[in-house]
Amino acid sequence: MRIRSYFQLTWALLLLTALIAGCSSPSTSTSATSGVNDPTTAASSIQAFTLEELASFDGQDGRKAYIAVDGIVYDVTLLAEWGNKMHAGRFSAGKNYSEEIKNAPHGLDKLLKAVQVGVLSE
């Protein structure tokens, strides 16, 4: 009788666990980097920028800070490396740095943190 009660209790606990797990809703947490380099997000808001338009995103007076590299425009507004809207004390936002980044010690790796907001137009 004791063994039978043990098995019944075990099965009841297993069924209860399965029921609770099945009824719980999936997690919908949002990470701090949600949307960063996400093709779905990027594709829905891609904009073409001329060099003149890019220059207006210099990070000054509350404007966002954008840079371009290899034809892609990135939002670097919130990146610590672009504090005061300058990088390494000599690169200001609102410009195309396709050539300069080739000589940067970090290469393109640091841009993985930036949101792609558009492309450079001809």
Secondary structure by P-SEA (a helix, b strand, c coil): caaaaaaaaaaaaaaaaaaaaaacccccccccccccccaaaaaabbbbbcaaaaaaccccccbbbbbbcccbbbbcccccccccccccccccccccaaaaaaaccccccccccccccbbbcc
